[in-house]
């Protein structure tokens, strides 16, 4: 996971860590650990975050999968 990219997208879209933590149902401390790559997001948390931030498939691939998803999987 690219922690700096996730933070950049969160800030670019105008959200605080507090807002994201509330959306995911976790404490700010837990979200901070996740955003900084210290602990992993669950698949359900990734999906909620992707939907909440409105990330594109390309952004999702870049942030959570280090750009390793096959290009055919994200171009459809």
C-alpha positions as CSV (number, residue, x, y, z in Angstrom):
1,X,0.0,0.0,0.0
2,X,1.2,3.5,-0.8
3,X,0.5,5.4,2.4
4,X,1.5,8.8,1.1
5,X,-0.8,8.4,-2.0
6,X,-3.7,7.6,0.3
7,X,-3.1,10.6,2.5
8,X,-2.7,12.8,-0.6
9,X,-6.1,11.6,-2.0
10,X,-7.8,12.1,1.4
11,X,-6.4,15.7,1.7
12,X,-7.1,16.5,-2.0
13,X,-10.7,15.6,-1.4
14,X,-10.9,17.7,1.7
15,X,-11.3,15.0,4.4
16,X,-9.7,14.8,7.8
17,X,-8.5,11.6,9.5
18,X,-11.3,12.1,12.0
19,X,-14.0,12.0,9.2
20,X,-12.5,8.9,7.6
21,X,-12.2,7.1,10.9
22,X,-15.8,7.8,11.7
23,X,-16.9,6.5,8.3
24,X,-14.9,3.3,8.8
25,X,-16.1,2.9,12.4
26,X,-12.6,3.0,14.0
27,X,-10.8,5.4,16.3
28,X,-8.6,8.1,14.9
29,X,-5.6,6.3,16.3
30,X,-6.5,3.1,14.5
31,X,-7.1,5.0,11.2
32,X,-3.8,6.8,11.6
33,X,-2.0,3.4,12.0
34,X,-3.7,2.1,8.9
35,X,-3.1,5.3,6.8
36,X,0.6,5.1,7.7
37,X,0.8,1.5,6.7
38,X,1.5,0.2,10.3
39,X,-1.6,-2.0,10.2
40,X,-3.6,-3.3,7.2
41,X,-7.1,-2.3,6.1
42,X,-9.6,-5.1,5.9
43,X,-11.1,-5.7,2.5
44,X,-14.4,-4.2,3.8
45,X,-12.6,-1.1,5.0
46,X,-10.8,-0.7,1.7
47,X,-14.2,-0.9,-0.1
48,X,-15.8,1.6,2.3
49,X,-12.8,4.0,1.8
50,X,-12.8,3.6,-1.9
51,X,-16.5,4.5,-2.1
52,X,-16.3,7.3,0.5
53,X,-13.4,9.0,-1.3
54,X,-14.7,8.2,-4.7
55,X,-11.5,6.7,-5.9
56,X,-11.2,5.5,-9.5
57,X,-10.1,2.0,-10.4
58,X,-6.7,3.4,-11.3
59,X,-6.3,5.2,-8.0
60,X,-7.4,2.1,-6.1
61,X,-4.9,0.0,-8.0
62,X,-2.1,2.5,-7.4
63,X,-2.8,3.0,-3.7
64,X,-3.9,-0.4,-2.4
65,X,-2.3,-2.8,-4.9
66,X,0.9,-0.9,-5.8
67,X,-0.2,-0.8,-9.4
68,X,0.1,-4.6,-9.7
69,X,-3.5,-5.4,-10.8
70,X,-3.5,-6.5,-14.4
71,X,-4.3,-3.6,-16.7
72,X,-7.2,-5.5,-18.2
73,X,-8.8,-5.7,-14.8
74,X,-8.9,-1.9,-14.4
75,X,-9.6,-0.8,-18.0
76,X,-13.1,-2.4,-18.1
